[in-house]
Amino acid sequence: MRPRSPGLFLLLLWGLQAESQEEVRAMVGSDVQLRCIYPEKNSFDLNDLYVYWQISMAGKGNVDSVVTYHLSGNSSASHGDNHYKDRARLSLDSMKQGDFSLHLRNVTPQDEQKFNCLVFRKSLELKKILEVAVTLHVAANYSMPVVSGPSQDEELTFTCTSTNGYPRPNVYWINKTDNSVLDSALQNNTVSLNARGLYDVVSVLRIGRTPHVNVGCCIENVLLHQNLTSGQTETFTGTKDSITEDPVDGSPSGKHQQVFSVLAVLAVIVLLALATGWLCRSRCPPKSYTGAQVARPELALAEHV
């Protein structure tokens, strides 16, 4: 009997185990090829082949969903799952040469599945000649984390945001002074799926008020072996009552430094005054003094004669 539908044909495949396993990584939005190649060099008649690519439906036990398939007598491959319509295809020319690979376009997070490739020959009474399992891992880069804060409350509160990544990230807060990781109990993470099926993360860090704070937020994508750390360094100083970037030092040592600064300025002024007086004396020599002159009347009378 010749099977006409994917559902009936799948009943014949119950309990089959994959003979080989492969793992593939792909970025969201990219194209990927899931390899399923006959190990021996051979040529095949498409009218003698049944080719299935299928995935197991999560939460539905052993029920499988067909991604795409080729049945004996068909001139083209068909699709079983509308999610893969116009995105998954088989190459008829390649299948003639024993290459049954699946070409998947525009990868989405929902494509992170275990795909099974099954190939049977009609002339061998539907004997399975090839079975390959390919696990597809999907990834997307998170945006560079941005840190804002702190708030003006009793404790310092910093907020870190990063969006459009996959898979679910690990979030760390670090002390940039010595690059140590802060206690995870100090942070509260909210990770949610957005409309694109990607993850957005918001992490809030709360720490006690200290004179100096220099923290950073790190988003780890394990699949991509990638760590993104906030580029902005948040440095603040303050007391319980206020936070200031340049606090006034009210300690005794600070007051002494201010007194010494005033005395130093006065000393410079005095030195400048002394130097000016010395220069004036050296350039302007004093006039000689001959004493009081006595008037001589006889000289005055001689002048009138």
Phi, psi and omega in degrees: 000139183262117180292138184252339185230153179300322183297314179294321183291327180295334178297331179284344185262005187297131175087359179290141180251143181291140181269336179217153183233139175223156175233137182228142176246141180214147178273147177302132180091350181269175174254149183217152176244126176260114190282135173211095189236132177296130189292337181254145178293122184199161174242147186233150174266122183300332179286353181253007188243143164239118183237128180231136165243125185216162177229155176275132180283124181297133177080006182239027176065234184265012180286129181252151176245132182276127177279305176202161183204161173228125180252149179305129180097345178277142179272353181209163178278152180240171181242139178260326182252124182298336178299334183254004178297132181069006177240331181250134181211156172245147178265116181297319180296321180291323180297329177298334181260008177091013178254107184253026184297148178262128177258117184243124182261154172049065183301138178240164177302330180291348180278359177288092187216171169259113183263137178244130177255124181234129181232128180233153177247129180294321183291343179255030180057048178058037176287135177285123180253347181201137174214126182225136175251128180236121177265122180261122175256130184250141180219156174213141180288134172283153174290157179299126182297141180242129181253133175235155179122186004273169176280170183261034181271189179295331176240160180276129180238122177246145180236130180243133179232142175208143189226165169057050177239167178198141358282194181303134187269167164259139183240129178231148169249135183237151173271110186289348178293317181232009179061026176275153180273130179284156180300129182296341179292344181276350185243155177230114185257138173237114181243127184222153176273132178267188185295337180273359183081014179256164184265138168247140182231137173232123180239130181247124179252130177236122180226158178293153181290127180228160182298330184219126181228130179217094186239160177217159182248134182238128177251120183253124173256102187297319184296323181269000184052049188234133175238123177250124181245137181306131183282337183274125177270123180261109180238124181221149173233155180175178176240187181293330185271330185203164176238126179227148179283328180231079185291151177276131183276113182259012181286161178303322180295326179292319179295321178297321179297323179293320178298314180299324179296318179295316179297322179296320179295318179296320179297320178296319180298315179298316179297320178295321179295317178296319180295321179296317179296322179294318179295322181295318180293322182290331182266340182237086183293145182287149178282146180285148182245124184258001178091180181285142182260133179273131181289138180246106184295328182297331179289325182289321179293322180298329183286334182272344181289000000 
